[in-house]
Amino acid sequence: MTIAPSAPPDPPITNPEEALAELLAGNKRFVSGRPEHGHRVSAAAAASGGQQPHAVVLGCIDSRVPLEAIFDQTFGSICVIRSGAHVLDRAVLGSVDFAVDKLGVPLIMVLGHKRCGAVQGTVEALLAGDRPGGDIGYLIDEIAPAVEEVGLGSPDVAEQAMRAHVRRTVGRLRDKEGVAAALAEGRVQIVGASYDLDTGLVDLLP
């Protein structure tokens, strides 16, 4: 029995436009029900020797938003960082720096999602005037400026605050020393986006 040689690997994606196009194309495959990557162990083994990911995606911990799945990405293709409502802390920022500086990713995406529990919890805490204690309080404090920017009296405040929080996170990353240098040199781009839990679609935010 002869075994057909495996196809050569695709050339790595090294510019932000191609990286973003690949993420959005993968999301279209996911939404259409025709994903290419089933997360098979053979794919894991094929990528085990090294990595050259084309994006770092910063998203929420929500169990309904598995990032590799919604972008139909296989092993070794994206770095995933998750925290409640993609809140930044030193570990998250250090992870972004590592992906940009050590792995050379050309794209950073900040992804919020509809009906985010952390954002809704922040809205409710501000309305009640009752900030939770402990580390949940840290999440609330980090999300609160976006809610205040939108205004508690605004219609659909949680949805609008989620989008404002994505934009604020993108802005903070743009101003970060290492990321700012990579942006200035044209080595990386940053985009914000929103995921629709009902349709599976990812929309880029202006």
N, C-alpha and C positions, 0 to 999 in steps of 0.2 A: 504494500500500500504506500502510495506517495502522499506526502503532505505538502499542500500548496504553501509557498512562502507567504508570510504575513505581509500585509501592505505596509509600505514605509509610513512612519508617523507624519502627520501633517506638520508643516513648518510652524514654528512658534509664532504667536501673535505678539507683535512688539510695539504697535502704535495704538493710541487710545481710540481712534475712529473705528478700527477693525475690532478692537476689544468690545466696544459698545455695540457694534453691529452684531457680533456673535452672541452677546447676552440677549439682545432683543430678538434675534432669530431663534434662539433656544426657547425663549418665552413663547414665541408663536408656535413652535413645535409642541410645547407643553400644552398650550390652550387648545390646539387642534387635535390633541390625542395621538400625536405621532412622534413621541420622543425618540431620540437616537440612542440615548444612554440609559441602560437599565441598572447601572451600578453592579455589574457582574464582577466576581472575584478575579476573573481573567484580566479585566481592565485595571483592577487594583494592582495586580502583579506587574502589568505592563508599565505602570507609572511609578513603580517602587524605586527605580534606580536614581531618580532625580526629579526635579520639578521646575517648570518655567510657566507659572500661572500668568494669565493675561489680565486679571482683575482681582481687586479685593472688594468684597461686598460686605458692608456694615448694615446689619439688619436687627430686627427685634427677636426676642427669644420665643415669640408666639409659636406654639406647636403646629399651627395651621399654615406656617410660612417656611417650609423647608427650602432653603435657598438653592442648593444644587438641583433640586427637582424642578422648581418653577422656572429656572433658566436652562434646564436640560443640559447640564454640564457634567462631564465625567471627572474621574480622579485626576488630580494634578492641574486642573484648568482654572479654578478660582480659589482664592483664600476667603474663608468665611469668618466673620467676627460678629458675635451676637451678644446683645445686652438688652435689658428692658427698654423698649422704645429707642433703641440704638443710642442710649446715653453714653457720653464719653467719660472715661476716667483714665488714669495713667496706664493701666494695662491695655485698654483699647487703643489709646494713642500710640503706645509703644508697639503694638501689633501692626498698626497702620504704617508706622515708620519702618518696621522690619520688612513688610511686604514691598514698600516702595524702594527702600535703600538696598536691601539684601537680595530680594527676589526680582526686583526690576519691573514690577507690574506697571503698565501704562495707564490704568484706569482705576479710580476709586468711585464706587457707587454707594450712596446712602439711601437705603430703602425703608420707607415707612409703609404702613398698611392700614386699610380701613378697619374701623372698630377695634382700635388698639386699646387694650385694657389698661396699660400704664397711662396713656393720655387721658382716657375717660376717668381713671382714678384721680388724676391730677385735677381735672375739672371739678369733680365731686368734692375733693378736699378743699379747693379754693372757695367753692360755693358755700361749704359748711364752715369755713374758717377753722378747720381742724387738721393740722399737718400731722401725718403719722410720724412716729418716732423711728429710731434705728436707721438701717440702710434703705428701707423703703422710703423714708423721708428724704434721703439723698436723691433718689429717682424723682420724687415729686419736685424737689427744689430745682433740679436740672431741666425739667419739662415746663415748669410754671412760667418762665418768661415767654414761651411761645403762646401759652393760653392767654396770658395778660396782653400780649401783642394783638391777638385776635379780638379779645374782649369777651367777658363771660356772658354778656347779653347778646352776642352774635348768634344768628341762626346756625344750626349745625356746628356748634363751637368745637366739638371734639374732632370732627373731620378737618375743619380749617386749622385747628391748632396742630394736628398731626403734620399737615403740610408745612405750616410755619416752622415746626420743630425740625423737619427735614432740612429746610432752607437754612435755618440757624446752624445746624450741625455742619452742613456743607461750608458755610461761612467760617465757622471755627476751624475747620480743617484747612481751608485755604490760607488762613492766617498763621497756621502752625509752622514753625521755623523750617523744619526739614521738608515738609510738603510744599511750602511756599517756594523754596529754592528749586524743587523739582518742577513746579509749575512754571516758574520763570525760565527754566532751561528747556521747557517743552517736553519733559520726560514723562509727564503724567497729566491727566485731566480728572476733574471731579464732577460728578453729576448727582442730582437728587431725583428720586423716583418714588412712586406710590404703587402698592400692590392691591388689587381688588380681590377680596376673599371670595366673592360670588362668581366672578368670571375667570379669574386666574390671570388677568391681564396686568402687565406692568406699564405704567405711563410715566414718561419723563416729566419732571416739573420744570416750569420756566424759571 
